[in-house]
Amino acid sequence: MHDDGYFDERIAARYDESAAEMFDAAAVDPVVDFLVGFASGGRALELGVGTGRIALPLARRGVPVHGIDMSTAMVSKLREKPGGQDIVVTIGDFATTMVDGSFTLAYLVYNTIMNLTTQAAQVACFANAAAHLEPGGCFVIEVMVPQLQRLPPGETFQVFYGSEHSWGIDEYDVATQTSTSHHIEIVDGRAERFSMPFRYAWPAEYDLMAQLAGMTLRERWGGWDREPYTSDSRKHVSVWEKPQA
């Protein structure tokens, strides 16, 4: 694997374009509105800052953001954007990398917790977030809910998006609680495939990780607009709080 993990220069060069709908104001603004409230006038730590989809607009709202990311290629794209030079970024594994200072908010969005492909790494990530938080600070995660009940009987593949020129297919292994996302795109008349492994977990397992890190669940929603979280929700936005001193 490349030193940048799966997000090397080839992926970074087209990342914003390939996920264009996630950069629309309709997708970004609710996230930023939600996070501003939990920042409570303090500093925010983004784990997996990437090209700055959330960090940049959050900083424009007056929240100082420090990012951690393994990919120098993704961070280089962040640096090219207006305001990108003002975001402090530490290169490293966000499950274990420590930075100076404390924060009122730490957050992981857009399924990024699943990039940690072992339970031990995800547990370490919760511990790392808690270690950076001030007493009373919050850790926010946005992550999909595994859609195993929607798989056809006996099938392990599920199409999660499709268009004339691109497709996304998730491949599940329920024995190991892992999945692989296959992204297929037609580029210059030729099909290109990019596959990435993930580890999925249910909300209850994340709650236990938070408990091990000394945090408690404060609230859980089915989306950034605070939709109720139900058995039909396809994702959850969860907030865990570090106890007051």
C-alpha positions in Angstrom: 0.0 0.0 0.0 1.1 3.6 -0.7 2.3 5.7 2.3 -0.9 7.7 1.9 -2.9 4.6 2.4 -5.7 4.2 -0.1 -5.9 8.0 -0.7 -2.8 8.4 -2.9 -2.3 11.1 -5.5 -4.5 9.3 -8.1 -7.5 9.2 -5.7 -6.8 12.7 -4.3 -6.7 14.3 -7.7 -10.3 13.2 -8.4 -11.7 12.9 -4.9 -13.8 16.1 -4.9 -15.1 15.4 -8.3 -16.0 11.8 -7.6 -17.9 12.8 -4.4 -19.3 16.1 -5.8 -22.7 15.7 -4.3 -21.1 15.6 -0.8 -19.5 19.0 -1.5 -22.8 20.7 -2.3 -24.1 23.3 0.2 -27.1 21.1 0.8 -24.9 18.3 2.1 -22.3 20.5 3.9 -24.3 23.2 5.6 -26.3 20.9 8.0 -23.0 19.3 9.1 -21.4 22.6 9.8 -24.4 23.9 11.6 -24.5 20.8 13.8 -20.8 20.9 14.6 -20.7 24.7 15.3 -23.1 24.1 18.2 -21.0 21.4 19.8 -17.7 23.4 19.3 -19.2 25.8 21.9 -16.7 28.5 21.0 -13.7 26.3 21.4 -11.4 24.4 19.0 -12.3 21.4 16.9 -10.2 18.3 15.9 -11.1 16.6 12.7 -10.0 13.0 12.4 -9.5 12.3 8.7 -9.6 15.9 7.5 -9.0 15.0 3.8 -9.4 17.8 1.3 -11.2 20.0 3.8 -14.8 19.4 2.9 -16.0 20.2 6.4 -12.9 21.8 8.0 -12.9 24.8 5.6 -16.5 25.9 6.0 -16.3 25.2 9.8 -13.3 27.4 10.1 -15.1 30.1 8.1 -17.8 29.9 10.8 -15.2 30.9 13.4 -14.2 27.5 14.7 -10.4 26.9 14.7 -9.9 23.5 13.2 -6.9 21.1 13.6 -6.9 18.1 11.3 -5.2 14.7 11.3 -4.8 12.7 8.1 -2.5 10.0 6.9 -2.6 11.2 3.2 -0.2 13.9 2.2 -1.9 13.9 -1.2 -5.3 14.7 0.2 -3.9 17.4 2.5 -2.1 18.9 -0.6 -5.5 19.4 -2.2 -6.7 21.0 1.0 -3.8 23.4 0.8 -4.7 24.5 -2.7 -8.1 25.8 -1.6 -8.9 29.3 -0.3 -8.2 29.2 3.4 -6.5 25.8 3.2 -3.2 27.2 4.4 -4.9 28.3 7.6 -5.9 24.8 8.7 -3.3 23.2 10.9 -2.8 19.5 9.9 -0.8 16.8 11.4 0.1 13.9 9.1 -0.5 10.6 10.8 -2.9 7.8 11.8 -5.9 9.5 13.4 -6.4 6.5 15.7 -3.2 7.1 17.5 -1.6 10.4 16.5 -1.5 13.0 19.3 -1.5 16.8 18.7 -0.9 19.7 21.1 -3.7 21.3 23.1 -7.2 20.3 23.9 -10.5 20.6 22.1 -14.2 21.1 22.8 -15.1 19.0 19.8 -13.6 16.0 17.9 -15.4 14.6 14.9 -15.3 12.0 12.2 -17.7 12.2 9.2 -18.8 10.4 6.1 -18.0 6.9 7.3 -14.4 7.7 8.0 -14.3 5.6 11.2 -14.8 2.5 8.9 -11.4 3.2 7.3 -10.0 1.7 10.5 -10.4 -2.0 9.6 -9.9 -3.7 13.0 -11.9 -3.4 16.2 -8.7 -2.6 18.0 -8.0 0.4 15.8 -11.5 1.7 16.2 -11.3 1.3 20.0 -7.9 3.2 19.9 -9.6 6.0 17.9 -12.2 6.5 20.5 -9.5 6.6 23.2 -7.5 9.1 21.1 -10.5 11.4 20.7 -11.3 11.3 24.4 -7.7 12.1 25.2 -7.8 15.3 23.2 -11.2 16.5 24.6 -11.6 19.0 27.3 -13.9 17.9 30.2 -17.5 18.2 28.8 -16.2 18.1 25.2 -18.0 15.9 22.6 -17.0 13.3 20.0 -19.2 13.3 16.9 -19.4 10.5 14.4 -21.4 10.1 11.2 -21.4 6.6 9.9 -23.6 4.2 7.9 -25.8 1.6 9.5 -25.0 -1.8 7.9 -27.8 -2.6 5.5 -27.6 -6.4 5.8 -31.3 -6.8 6.1 -31.6 -5.4 2.6 -29.3 -7.9 1.0 -31.2 -10.5 -1.2 -31.1 -14.0 0.5 -27.8 -15.6 0.0 -26.2 -12.5 -1.6 -23.2 -10.6 -0.3 -23.1 -7.7 -2.8 -25.2 -4.6 -2.7 -25.2 -1.7 -5.2 -25.2 1.6 -3.2 -25.1 4.0 -6.2 -25.2 3.9 -9.9 -25.2 6.2 -12.9 -24.5 6.1 -16.6 -20.7 6.3 -16.0 -20.1 5.0 -12.5 -21.2 2.4 -10.0 -20.6 1.6 -6.3 -20.9 -1.9 -5.0 -20.5 -3.0 -1.4 -19.3 -6.6 -0.7 -20.0 -7.8 2.8 -18.3 -10.5 4.8 -20.5 -11.0 7.9 -18.2 -13.6 9.4 -15.4 -10.9 9.8 -17.7 -7.9 10.1 -15.9 -6.3 7.1 -16.9 -5.0 3.7 -15.2 -3.9 0.6 -16.5 -1.0 -1.5 -15.9 -1.3 -5.2 -16.0 1.9 -7.2 -16.2 1.4 -11.0 -16.0 4.4 -13.3 -15.8 4.9 -17.0 -12.8 7.1 -17.8 -11.9 7.9 -21.4 -14.0 5.0 -22.5 -12.3 2.5 -20.2 -13.6 1.0 -17.0 -11.5 1.7 -13.9 -12.0 0.0 -10.6 -11.0 1.2 -7.1 -11.6 -1.0 -4.1 -11.3 -0.2 -0.5 -11.8 -2.3 2.7 -13.9 -1.2 5.6 -14.9 -2.5 9.0 -18.6 -1.9 9.9 -20.1 -1.8 13.4 -23.5 -1.3 14.9 -24.3 1.7 17.1 -24.2 -0.5 20.3 -20.6 -1.5 19.6 -19.6 2.2 19.1 -21.3 3.0 22.4 -19.1 0.3 24.1 -16.0 1.8 22.5 -17.0 5.2 23.9 -17.6 3.7 27.3 -14.1 2.1 27.3 -12.8 5.6 26.5 -14.7 7.1 29.4 -17.4 8.8 27.4 -21.2 8.5 27.5 -23.8 8.8 24.7 -25.4 12.2 24.7 -27.6 11.9 21.7 -28.1 10.0 18.5 -29.8 11.0 15.3 -30.7 9.6 11.9 -29.0 12.5 10.1 -27.5 16.0 10.5 -31.0 17.6 10.6 -31.7 15.7 13.8 -34.0 13.2 12.2 -35.1 10.5 14.6 -32.8 7.5 14.6 -35.0 4.4 13.9 -34.7 0.8 12.7 -35.0 2.1 9.2 -32.2 4.7 9.4 -29.4 4.2 6.9 -26.9 6.1 9.0 -26.5 7.7 12.4 -25.0 10.8 13.8 -23.9 10.0 17.3 -22.5 12.3 20.0 -20.6 11.1 23.0 -19.5 13.4 25.9 -16.5 13.4 28.1 -17.5 13.8 31.7 -17.0 17.2 33.4 -14.0 17.2 35.7 
